[in-house]
Amino acid sequence: MKTKFCNGETDPSPLGLLLGCSSGGGGGVLPAAGQPPSPLAHADPEGKDPIAAGRGGGAITPPSALPPPEEEPPLDPRTRRRAYRWCKEFLPGAWRGLQEEQLRISPIRGGLSNMLFQCSLPDTIETVADEPRKVLLRLYGAILQMRSCNKGESVQSQKENDLQGAEAMVLESVMFAILAERALGPKLYGIFPQGRLEEFIPSRKLCTEELSLPDISAEIAEKMARFHGMKMPFNKEPKIKFTRESRTRKLNKLLSYNLPQELKNLRALLEATSSPVVFCHNDCQEGNILLLEGRENSENQKLMLIDFEYSSYNYRGFDIGNHFCEWMYDYTYEKYPFFKASVLKYPSKKQQLHFISSYLSAFRDGFENLSNEEKSKLEEEMLIEVNRFALASHFFWGLWSIIQAKISSIEFGYLEYALSRFDAYFDQKRKLKV
């Protein structure tokens, strides 16, 4: 027996679901004109999210599979009620008859930009057909809802913020649906203005130390190359936009760096650096890479990239340089500021070339047929490219962290993280002698 989804199909494609189910569970993808997106329901009534992780976050457990804990932690009634409604309205089969008190819901220590929950059927309820027993509920965070702290407080500025927030959420949902359609990400079960329901994948996230393992690094390179090879229906302009000088001057009050001048220097350096514009993940850190359960000992195809909220067309060098920067940061530290940084863990030239060679083998047709001299030339050129764009990664995430310090309720040392990224920026700059 096949169960029907909310768009009337028994086996809908993610894109079909995206287009056909936009009116359920709290309305369509877009809020009404002039209306802000619905506010995020926080899991902690005191305003501190207990599920912070990914790019930082307190009290993160070491990487492990993600079964629910034996005892569910307290959850505020509003979040639980909304989660129940979304599961009941979007999921087929046994979920349709589920009572609110039967829903099992547990926070997952997920990303700093979103709140993540595992929702599941109780063991006493049998599935009707092929509906999932567990799903991942993702609630969008403030960075996607774009209640910007940079545009002023006027009515017009707030309208612009709201429209940008709606656009960001729509684009991210379309992106997720396309990636699911191409088997590059989890399945999509439902979308609504506040978030979406995704496939729950038995897995664990990588830890920082694993990024340097040769087989892991090679497969990440291959996955990134496949990502970069996609043709997507989005704006083809690179995502890196040099921050307005007026905004940078405000940030300069918080940091003891001459950011306006550094911005000019960085712009000139990157404009002189050749890097193709491709579809980029833009946040390929260990928390966004899953090691699939049951495939841990496989030679390949054991990883999956997740969390695409920052994905866009961008410079290839930024995506790879950003990944190299993430080797330096451990977000599992349980005490304030909830991260550790070590510039000594930035990949060596040998490790970088191992990654780049694996990347080019997957991305560039005929690379394996080139002479050793030709291969070496391409690899050395790319080495310069990604290390220069690593500077942009430090600059971007430094600014991002300052913004998060103002708008996020997650307990994390955002300003300390910003200072760490700018320290790493200047260290990298000295090493490159630029």
Rosetta blueprint (number, residue, H / E / L):
1 M L
2 K L
3 T L
4 K L
5 F L
6 C L
7 N L
8 G L
9 E L
10 T L
11 D L
12 P L
13 S L
14 P H
15 L H
16 G H
17 L H
18 L H
19 L H
20 G H
21 C L
22 S L
23 S L
24 G L
25 G L
26 G L
27 G L
28 G L
29 V L
30 L L
31 P L
32 A L
33 A L
34 G L
35 Q L
36 P L
37 P L
38 S L
39 P L
40 L L
41 A L
42 H L
43 A L
44 D L
45 P L
46 E L
47 G L
48 K L
49 D L
50 P L
51 I L
52 A L
53 A L
54 G L
55 R L
56 G L
57 G L
58 G L
59 A L
60 I L
61 T L
62 P L
63 P L
64 S L
65 A L
66 L L
67 P L
68 P L
69 P L
70 E L
71 E L
72 E L
73 P L
74 P L
75 L L
76 D L
77 P H
78 R H
79 T H
80 R H
81 R H
82 R H
83 A H
84 Y H
85 R H
86 W H
87 C H
88 K H
89 E H
90 F H
91 L L
92 P L
93 G H
94 A H
95 W H
96 R H
97 G H
98 L L
99 Q L
100 E H
101 E H
102 Q H
103 L L
104 R E
105 I E
106 S E
107 P E
108 I E
109 R L
110 G L
111 G L
112 L L
113 S L
114 N E
115 M E
116 L E
117 F E
118 Q E
119 C E
120 S E
121 L L
122 P L
123 D L
124 T L
125 I L
126 E L
127 T L
128 V L
129 A L
130 D L
131 E L
132 P L
133 R L
134 K E
135 V E
136 L E
137 L E
138 R E
139 L E
140 Y E
141 G L
142 A H
143 I H
144 L H
145 Q H
146 M L
147 R L
148 S L
149 C L
150 N L
151 K L
152 G L
153 E L
154 S L
155 V H
156 Q H
157 S H
158 Q H
159 K H
160 E H
161 N H
162 D H
163 L H
164 Q H
165 G H
166 A H
167 E H
168 A H
169 M H
170 V H
171 L H
172 E H
173 S H
174 V H
175 M H
176 F H
177 A H
178 I H
179 L H
180 A H
181 E H
182 R L
183 A L
184 L L
185 G L
186 P L
187 K L
188 L E
189 Y E
190 G E
191 I E
192 F E
193 P L
194 Q L
195 G E
196 R E
197 L E
198 E E
199 E E
200 F L
201 I L
202 P L
203 S E
204 R E
205 K E
206 L L
207 C L
208 T H
209 E H
210 E H
211 L H
212 S H
213 L L
214 P H
215 D H
216 I H
217 S H
218 A H
219 E H
220 I H
221 A H
222 E H
223 K H
224 M H
225 A H
226 R H
227 F H
228 H H
229 G L
230 M L
231 K L
232 M L
233 P L
234 F L
235 N L
236 K L
237 E L
238 P L
239 K L
240 I L
241 K L
242 F L
243 T L
244 R L
245 E H
246 S H
247 R H
248 T H
249 R H
250 K H
251 L H
252 N H
253 K L
254 L L
255 L L
256 S L
257 Y L
258 N L
259 L H
260 P H
261 Q H
262 E H
263 L H
264 K H
265 N H
266 L H
267 R H
268 A H
269 L H
270 L H
271 E H
272 A L
273 T L
274 S L
275 S L
276 P L
277 V E
278 V E
279 F E
280 C E
281 H L
282 N L
283 D L
284 C L
285 Q L
286 E H
287 G H
288 N H
289 I E
290 L E
291 L E
292 L E
293 E L
294 G L
295 R L
296 E L
297 N L
298 S L
299 E L
300 N L
301 Q L
302 K L
303 L E
304 M E
305 L E
306 I L
307 D L
308 F L
309 E L
310 Y L
311 S L
312 S E
313 Y E
314 N E
315 Y E
316 R H
317 G H
318 F H
319 D H
320 I H
321 G H
322 N H
323 H H
324 F H
325 C H
326 E H
327 W L
328 M L
329 Y E
330 D E
331 Y L
332 T L
333 Y L
334 E L
335 K L
336 Y L
337 P L
338 F L
339 F L
340 K E
341 A E
342 S L
343 V H
344 L H
345 K H
346 Y L
347 P L
348 S L
349 K H
350 K H
351 Q H
352 Q H
353 L H
354 H H
355 F H
356 I H
357 S H
358 S H
359 Y H
360 L H
361 S H
362 A H
363 F H
364 R L
365 D L
366 G L
367 F H
368 E H
369 N H
370 L L
371 S L
372 N H
373 E H
374 E H
375 K H
376 S H
377 K H
378 L H
379 E H
380 E H
381 E H
382 M H
383 L H
384 I H
385 E H
386 V H
387 N H
388 R H
389 F H
390 A H
391 L H
392 A H
393 S H
394 H H
395 F H
396 F H
397 W H
398 G H
399 L H
400 W H
401 S H
402 I H
403 I H
404 Q H
405 A H
406 K H
407 I H
408 S L
409 S L
410 I L
411 E L
412 F L
413 G L
414 Y H
415 L H
416 E H
417 Y H
418 A H
419 L H
420 S H
421 R H
422 F H
423 D H
424 A H
425 Y H
426 F H
427 D H
428 Q H
429 K H
430 R H
431 K H
432 L H
433 K L
434 V L
